Amino acid sequence: MMMEEEELEFAEDLEAILHLTPEVQLAIEQVFPSQDPLDRADFNAVEYINTLFPTEQSLANIDEVVNKIRLKIRRLDDNIRTVVRGQTNVGQDGRQALAEAQVAIGQLFGKIKDIKDKAEKSEQMVKEITRDIKQLDHAKRHLTTSITTLNHLHMLAGGVDSLEAMTRKRQYGEVANLLQGVVNVLEHFHKYMGIPQIRHLSERVKAAQSELGTQILADFEEAFPAQGSKRAGGPSNVLRDACLVANVLDPRIKQEIIKKFIRQHLSEYMVLFQENQDVAWLDKIDRRYAWIKRQLVDYEEKYGCMFPEEWCMTERIAVEFCHITRTELAKVMRTRAKEIEVKLLLFAIQRTTNFEGLLAKRFSGCTLTDGPGVKKPEPPLKSTNPFLEDEVGDDGSEIEEDLDRPKKHKAPDNPFHGIISKCFEPHLYVYIESQDKNLGEMIDRFVSDFRAQGPPKVGTEDGGAVLPSCADLFVYYKKCMVQCSQLSTGEPMIALTTIFQKYLREYAWKILSGNLPKTSSNSGGLTIKSLLQEKEGSEGAKFTVEELCLICSILSTAEYCLATTQQLEEKLKEKVDKTLVERINLTGEMDTFSNVISNSIQLLVQDLDAACDPALTAMSKMPWQSVEHVGDQSPYVTSVIMHIKQNVPIVRENLASTRKYFTQFCIKFINSFIPKFINHLFRCKPISMVGAEQLLLDTHSLKTVLLDLPSIGSQVVRKAPASYTKIVVKGMTRAEMILKVVMAPHEPSVVFVDNYIKLLADGNPETFQKTLDMKGLKRSEQSSMLELFRQRLPTPPSGADGGPSLSFSTPTPEQENSRIRKLEKLIKKRL
């Protein structure tokens, strides 16, 4: 027993010592894969023995199994012993290997040093061999440089002598080629300027250049005197060669030649078109441009070959003419500002912009940035010149083109735009004032024409169509905008926009709103006559068919104006300077036209609404308690349907081009009619069961008609818009639910109240009390029912304002009707 306990303790200690971590165990399995159960980490001795001896009969060979295990143990012991003994000499072997490696490193280092020494000796040997070759190369390079410099010096000295001699003889043709060569050669001697001889040659070259410049200027002064006398003869070869020399000299010489020649060439223009001359005024501005055209042709014929082509003398003459003309025109217009008329101003601007367009086609504008005293005008953001291709009649008036026809605009990069016409901008107030006056007269003419012609005729194409005056107004606007944008894209465009806004508002007020038919009363469409007579079926004064067509026509015109005004704003923003875009805003005018549209739709709705009022009044006055049987639809329903069939087709036909506003008319009508119908339902009290059934039948008939209202009386049946259908179904279903509640028995009370809350989903006690009044309940019964109703109402969710309500219940029809009754009583009392 003692030995067994000791063996058990030894086995436990050995198991604790040999316990390995999962990571180590996994690594061992990867290096030494084994299928032996003894090598598994989760080895279980009991399971292993049961595997060896699954049955009692298998115990017969237990000795054989024990011998195999002992043999395996002896082999493992031998392997362990061999490994342990093999590790005794590892340290000694490592030290020996380290020593051998150190010796090998020392030997390698010695070999590397020997190789480096040999390389240095080889390099020294190569340097000694190539030293003489390098010296020869340096000598050759220096000799070549010296020879080249001496050749340049010889050329420079000879060139300077020849240059001085040719200058004295005015041999400019030879000087032009020689001078450029001398200047190029002299550039090689900049680093030798410390040598006195080189410095002396440089000074002689500068003196020759200065003498040439003075001499050439004198020759031009002699050939083209500045005192305004006629030019002596034509160009000479000497002056042509002198221009070639000026290209090589200081640029100031070239600019001085150009300046003097252009001044002398335009001196006649300054005399002919002085401020006090008759031809200097705007009405003869064509003569200025005809004169310069002749002068340019004359220059090309006589002097075109004298000046180098790259000088662009023709363009320079034209540009200087433009600057002089702009200055002179500005001066004469300031002096005679009171004589400027709009036709004269437009005529002058037309001719000027045509001339600027001609310059753009003929010249590139390359001299606008490098000429003396020349500033390149800022090009427009976008080509807005519609007059370049316009023709002019014999009387000087413009032949207008069709404004809707595409125009050929000038190139957007015209460098000459505004080079002369800029001087007209300070006087554009004359044009703006003229347009203000013209538009005022146009609006007055529209008003008088409308009064003379009257409203659109029924059954004609004019019925419901856009008023012709509207198109005339915007065509004139377009013409003014194009003209003004051609004249200026700055402040004058803003001033013109202000004028546009003014007359857009006047058109909306005087032509559109001012001609809308007036209602007889503002009390929901009821007239004084109907208030006094108070007869069943008496109808208020309705709009005639002509008036309905007029309202539709004004509505269509306002829609056209709204869309066109938006386009006008976009076009104005395109044509005005970018810095002024924010000041273009026609939102107020668009709102004005939107108000006209809303007022027109409201008039159409009020007219149909007022026509249906007598029928609803008749409904509320019928004795529903005494109805004995349910028949066809009631007369008041027939009356409502009749009025709908009379009005709606007329409105639909005249608003065929604006379907969305016809849809708005339908929606606004039902939003007004259905609450009013429900209000009159509540007035039908008391109601018997049969009476409620008749009313339910009538309500269903009205619902059917209202659902088909957009296409009623039309040969083409269209499905009503979903938004419209939704409103009709919601409103008329509420009316049907009210009648169903009235038809339901009020006993037991709890069932009646719950049924009411379920069908109507209305938590307003006033509506519930009106329903009780329709049933004819006594006040005592109503009190208990109201108390029960308040108790049975579901608790509203947190933060909610109250129970559900319909969209058209605010303001409630009862409140609206109360105001109407008060107004009726007030009118009766005063009458």
Secondary structure, DSSP 8 states (H G I E B T S, - for coil): -HHHHHHHHHHHHHHHHT---HHHHHHHHHHS----GGG-TT--HHHHHHHH--SGGGGGGHHHHHHHHHHHHHHHHHHHHHHHHHGGGHHHHHHHHHHHHHHHHHHHHHHHHHHHHHHHHHHHHHHHHHHHHHHHHHHHHHHHHHHHHHHHHHHHHHHHHHHHHHHHHT-HHHHHHHHHHHHHHHGGGGGGTTSHHHHHHHHHHHHHHHHHHHHHHHHHHHHS-TTS----SS--HHHHHHHHHHHHS-HHHHHHHHHHHHHHHTHHHHHHT-TTSGGGSGGGHHHHHHHHHHHHHHHHHHHTTTS-GGG-HHHHHHHHHHHHHHHHHHHHHHHTGGG--HHHHHHHHHHHHHHHHHHHHH---GGGTTSTT-------SS---TTTT-EE-TTS-EE---TTS------TT-TTTTTTGGGGGGGTHHHHHHHHHHHHHHHHHHHHHHHHH-S--TTSTTTTS--HHHHHHHHHHHHHHHHHHHH-SSHHHHHHHHHHHHHHHHIIIIIIGGGS---S-SSTT--HHHHHH--TT-------HHHHHHHHHHHHHHHHHHHHHHHHHHHHHHHS-GGGGGG---HHHHHHHHHHHHHHHHHHHHHHHHHHHHHHHHHHHS-GGG--S--S--HHHHHHHHHHHHHHHHHHHHTTT-HHHHHHHHHHHHHHHHHHHHHHHHHS-S--HHHHHHHHHHHHHHHHHHHTGGGTT-SS-----HHHHHHHHHHHHHHHHHHHHHHS---SHHHHHHHHHHHH----HHHHHHHHHHHT--HHHHHHHHHHHHHHS----TT--SS---GGGSS-HHHHHHHHHHHHHHHHHH-
